[in-house]
């Protein structure tokens, strides 16, 4: 496992539309200042990703870190158009 910077994490988020956060689907968005966040489909469960607690760890499958003392594990999802 290796650590990455907040900037590198934000770059990875820039290519993502949706992520699995702690095994739940969340959508990636940006606030008016360009700071990334994730939220559920209704926008009710909102997590600001502009700052995190401690190290951001990257393994073969996920990015792990803490926000407000709560553990977060993000898997990046690939969304494909399957129109035939």
Phi, psi and omega in degrees: 000142178231162178259151177232161180281162176299322179297316178297319177300315179296324176297318177298319179296330182299335179263003185255144174258321181215154178223159170261115182249113183051044177070022177231140180288127176230150177257143181272134177217178181225138178281182183297338178267002180084011178277134182284150173212166171235148177210160177285180185302326181270355182076006183283319180264096188249129178233118178284125181252020179283341174215147179226161179269124173074207185283152171254114185256136180244125174243195183295338188235338191211169173245130182235141180192183178239144172232119182058030180085353180265134179289141179229134175230118183249130170251131178279136183251146174257121179259125182239147174274122182250028178296133182252000000 
